[in-house]
Amino acid sequence: MSGIVKITGGKKLRGEVTPIPNKNAIVAALPAALLSDKDVVFNNVPATSDVEKILELMKMMGAQIEESVGVVKINCKNINTHRIDPTIGGQFRGSLMFVGPLLARFGTAEVPLPGGCELGMRSIEAHVDVFRAVGVKVERVGDSVRFIAPKKPEKEYRVWQIEASVTATENFAMYASGVDASFELMDAACEPHVVDVMNLLSFMGAHVEGIGSNKVKITGTRKFKKAEFTPRPDFIDICGLIVAAAVTDGKITIKGANIPDIVDGLIKWFSMFNIDIQKTGADLIISVGKGGLEIDSKKEGFPLAAPNLPKLYPRPWPGFPVDAIPSIAPLASKSRGRLLLKNWMYESGLDFVRELNQMGADIMMMDPEKIIINGPVKFKGGSVTTPSVIQACKAIFLAALADPVTTTIYGVDILRRRYPNIFEVYRHLGAQIEIVDEKVGGVK
């Protein structure tokens, strides 16, 4: 665990900021280039560590890659292996996204068991389940997993997922897009980044019906076309910026974030905390409503767990996204009232609130998936070590911005996996952040 920053909070964050492109869309879309022998151009590519690893793996497999600032052109005509390097591939879960395109291209794929963010069991069972449903054999080979596609696939398949898994949906879609058959997937994930990947596969030549719904039908092709991909903004980054503006009583304009099918549901939830979100052209302007932050149990639409106890919990899209749940803990801590916050999707998804309590929060942990937050509090700062979970680290970071105290956070380097320039961005908005350990990157 590396990276140390010292944050002096209490600064009202103000200014304009452009959210990062959706990292999860890029991580799934880049391997899709393996399906084709034509050029695929990716725009607005973030310089995250996961992206760097994916491109390195593709180069090792024989891909020709041209990189300029934010733009990557990939040609996979000379790909010569179905195996993913175990040293690099075992470091992060994104390597699992090579299974679908490699299966479609070679009939077999071998990937290391994935590492990365420590959050619950996060098994690969959802992927194994959908591939086995279409005749793929799955076997353990040392520290890797081998997938073998049927030599003569059936003409039609109909598959029900065991869960609406984002990555399993994307992986399955990439395989289906490169096979001469029709595949119908029920309970498909429909998050914005899944929509982006499905659109890319359609642009490349697959016939995809039901994009954006939980029932997707894909008819594959062997003749792919040139394509271009531009990810839309990361809605989790947008959520973090909304919370940052709220807990610091600031005013932030989020450029290009007014995309209704991405933010309208989020706006509805955040407005229940008395956060004022104005749509102005393509942008969102965030500030705190008159009277300050409040969790109002009488507010229309706020679900209740008990009298005077509103609740918030994650749901598959278009419900509240699970990755935004941690940021609600510092928001609720700075709001009048109390909130039951749940995270049933991950076994230890709320463990990080111990660190928030150490900083001065008033949170009762009922179990690792369920907490009651009492607010408002004043955070007292101090020294905190974050768990190896990106969004838990982000929640602690947001809490450190709120009050005029100094917080030293250890282990922040994990934020770079999703937010490569996060400290520069928040400094630009007025945050006082000192880089103590240069492993974090950026400037002091």
N, C-alpha and C positions, 0 to 999 in steps of 0.2 A: 504494500500500500504506500503510495508516494504522493507528493504534492502537498504543500502547505501554503495557505493564504491567511492573511490577517485583515479582517473587515471591521471598519468603524462605521456603524449604522446610523440611522436617524437622518440620513440625507434624502430629501424629497426628490425622487427620480423624475426627471423631465427631459423631453426631447422626442426625436423621431428615431425609429429603429425598424429595420427590415428583418422579419423572422427568418431563421435558417430554412433551407429546403428540407423536405421530409427525408431524414436519414434512412428511415425504414423502407421508404419507396426506392431509394437508390440501392440499398443493400440487396433488395430482391431483384431490381431491374437489371443491374449490371450482369449477373449470371445469365440472364435471358439472351444476351448476345451470343452465347455458346450454341444456340439453336441454329444460327445462320452462318453462311459463308460470305455474307454481305456486310458492309459497314453499318454500324449502329453508333450514332452520335448522342452523347449524354451532355446536357447543358446544366449549368448551375449545380455542379457537383461539389459537395462540401468536402473539405480536407480533414475528414474524421479518420481516426485510426482504423476503424472497420473498413472504410473505403480503401485506404492504403493497402490493407491486407488482402482484400478481394482482388485488387488490380495486380498485386504481386503474385498471387496464386494463378491468375489468368496468364500472366507473362510466363510463369514456370510451365504452364500447360501448352505454350506455343502461340498464344494470342499476340497479334500486333496491336500495340496501344500507343496512341499519340495523345499527349497531354499538353494543354495550355491552361491559362488561368480559368478555372471553373468549367472547362470543356474537356471531355474525354472522347476520343474516337477509337472504337474497338473493331477489329476484324479477326474473326475466329476461324478463318478458312483452314489454317494449318494446325488446329488443335489436334494433339496426338496421344492423349491419355484420358482415361476415365477416372483416374485416381487424384485425390486432393492431397497435397503435401501435408503430412501429419503434424509437422512442427509448427507451421503457421496456422493451418486449418484448425488445429486443436485448441487454439487460443481464444476463439470467439464463435458464437452461435451462427453467425452469418455464413460460415462455410457450409452449413446444412442446405443452403439455398442452391447449391450446385447439383443436388440430386436430380431434380426434375429435368433440367436441360441435358445433363449427361446421360440420363436414362433414355431420353428421346433420341439423342445423337448416336450413342454407342450401344444401347441396350443394357448397359450396366453402369453402375456408379459406386465408387468406394470413397467414403468420407470419414474422417476421424470423429470420434464422439466429441461433441462441442463443449467448449468452456465459455467463459465470458461472465456476464453479470450474475452474481449469486442471488437468486431470487426464487425461493421455493424449489421444488424438484425439477420443474421445467424439463420434463422428459421429452423424448422424440416420438412418443407413442402416437400423437396425432398424425405425424407424417407416416409412420409405419402403417397405421390403420388405413389411411386413404390409398396408399400404394398397394397394400395387400388386397384391397377391395377390387383392384383392376388387374390382378394376376401377378403382381410383382413379388418375387421372393426376397426375403430380408434375412440376412444372417450376420452374426457377429464374427469379426476377424481380428483377433487381438484387441487393440484399442480403437478399431475402426468398425464401420458398418457397411456391408456390401448389399446393394440393391440390384436385382436381376430382373429385367422386364421379360414378359412372354414373347417368344419368337413370332408367334402368330396371334396378335391381339384380336379380341372379338370386335365386331363392328360397332356395338353400342354398349355403354356402361352407365349405370345409375348408382351413385354412391351417396350415402348419408355419413356426414362427419360425426365423430363422437363429441366434438365441440367445434364452435365456430372459430377455429384457429386461423389467425392471419397468415402465418408463415406456411402452414400446411396447405391452405387455400392457394397461395401463390406458387408453392412448389408443385402442387398437383396441376395447376393451370399451365405451368411451363412444360411439364411432361405431356399433357394432353394436347398442347399446341403443336407439338412436333411428331405426333403419331397419326397415322391414317385411320382414324376412328372418331366416333362421337362420344363425348363424356358429359354426363350431367351430374353436377355436384350440388347436393342439398345441404342446407345450413352452412353455406359458404360465408366466409367473413366478407364484410362490405365496407371496411374502413376506407378513408380517402386514399391511403397509399396502396391499398389493394385495387381500388378503381384505377389508379395511375398505372399499375403494372398490367392490369387487364387491357387497358387502352393501348399500351405498348405492344402487347402480343397481337392485338387486333391490327395495329399499324404494320406489324411485321408480316402479316398474312394469314394468321389464324382467324377462324370465324367464331366470334365470341358473342353470345347472347346473354342478356340479364346482368350486364355490368352495373354494379351499384346495388344489386339485390342479393338476397341469400339463396337464390337458385340460379346457377350459372350453367350454361350449356356451351361446350367448346368442341368444335370440329377442327381437327388438326390438319397440318399441311407439311409437305416436304420441301416446298418452294417458298422460301422466305424472301422478303424484300428489304431494301434499305429502309432504315427508320431513324427517327429522332425522338429523344425523350427529354422532357423538362419536368422535374418534380414540382408539385405545388408546395406551399408553405407548411412547415411542421406545426400542427395544431397544438402539440404539447409545448413547444417553444412559445406559442401565442398564449397558452394558459399561464406559463411562468411569468411572462411579461405583464399579464393582467394582474396576477397576484403581487408582483413587485410594485406596480403602480399603487395598488390598494394598500399594502402594508406599510408603505412609506408615505402615504397621502400625497402621491405625486400625480403627474399628468403625462402620459406617454401616448404618442401616436404610433400605431403599428401599421407600417406601410404595406399595402397590398394584401391585407388580411381580411378584407370584407368579401369573403367567398361564402355565400349562404350555405351551401351543402357541407361546408367544413365548420363554420363558426356559429350558426344560428342556435343550435342546441346548447353550445357552451355559453353563449350570451345569456340564454334563459336561466341557466343555473347560477352564473356569477351575479346576475342581477338580484338574485335572492339574498345576496350578502350586502345589498345596497351599493353595489359597484355600478357606476354610470358608464355605459358603453355606447358611444355615439358612432353611427355609420356615416362617414363623410366620403363620398365617392368610393374609391377603392380601399380606403383606410378605415381603421378603427381608432377612436380616441378614448382613452381609459382614464377615469378619475373616480374619486369616491363621492357618492351621493350626499346630499344634505343630511346632516345628523350623524354621519360616520358609519363605519362598518357595523353591521348587525345581522345576527341570525334570528330571523323573526318567525317564530312558530305559527303565527297567524297569517303569514304571507301566503297568498293564494298560490297553490301549486307545490309548496314545499311538503314532501311526504313526512309523516310523523311516525316515530317508533313508539311514542307514548305522549301523553299530554305535555306540552311545552318541551318536547324533545324531537326536533327535526332530525332527519337522517339523510345521508348521502352515501351511495354505494355505486360501484362500477357495473356497467352492463356492456355487452357487445354493441358495437356501433349500430344504430345511431344513439345508443345510450352514452352515459358519461364514461369517458375513456379511463381505463385502469391506470395508465401511466400518469394521469393528472391527479390521481387520488392523493399522493403524498403532498403535493403543493397545497391541498386544502387544509392540512394540519396547521401550518403557520398562518394561513388566512383566517381560519376559525379561531385561532389563539388570539388574534388581534381584533376579533369581532365581539360585540356584546351578545351574550346568550351562550347556549351550549349546543353541541352537535354530536350525534352518533355517526361516526365514520366507519365504514366497513370496507374491507378488501378481501373478499372471499376467493379471489382468483389465485392468490399466492399464499402459501402456508405461513410465511413470515413477512408478509407485505407491509406490516405496520410496526415492526420491531424498532425502527429508527426513532420512534417517539420517546424512547428512553433518553436519547441525546437531546431532543427538544425539551424534555422535562429538566434535564441538567442545565439547559440554558434559561430556564425560568417558566416554561409552559406549565399549564395545569391540565394534564391529560391522564385519565384513568384508563389503563389497559385492562379490558375485560378478558381478552385473549389475543394472540398475535394477529388475528384478523378483524378485531372489533375494539374500538376505543370510544370514549366520551371525552370531548374537548370542552373545557370551560374557558370563557373569555370575557372581557379582554385582559391580557396580561402584558407586563413589560418584560421583555427579554433582558437578561442580565449579563449576557456574554460569557466569556471564559474560554476554555480550551475544549474542543470537541473532536473526537475521531469518528469519521463517518463509516457506515457499513459499505461493503463493496456492491452497492446498488445505485445506479445512476440517479434515479428519481428521488431516492432517499437522500442522497447527497445534495441534490438540487433543493429539496425542502429545507434542509439545514442552512444552505446558502441563503435562501430567501428569508428565513427567520433572522439571520444575522444582519440583514439590511434594515430591519424594522426600527430598532431603537438606538439611541445615542450611546452605545457601549461598544467595546471591542471584543470580537470573537476570533479566535484562532482555530481554523478548521484544518485537520489533518486528513489526508487521503483524498484530496479533491481531484487528483489526476484522472480519476474515472470519468469525470464530467467531459473530458475531451473526446470520449467515444461518441458523444452525441452533439456536444456544443464546443467546437474547436476553439472559438474565440470569445467565450462567454465573459471573461473578465474584462477584456477590451470593450466589449459591447456595453456592459453595465457601467464601466467607468465613463464611457461616453454619455451615459444618462445621468451621471453625477455621483455614482457610488464611489466610496473611498475603499479601495482594495489594494493591499500590498502583497506582492508575490514574495514569499519567504523562501520557498524551495523552487529553484529554477526548473526542476523536472516538470513543473506545471506548464511551462512554455510561456510565450508572450514576453512582455517587457516588465521590468520592475517599476 
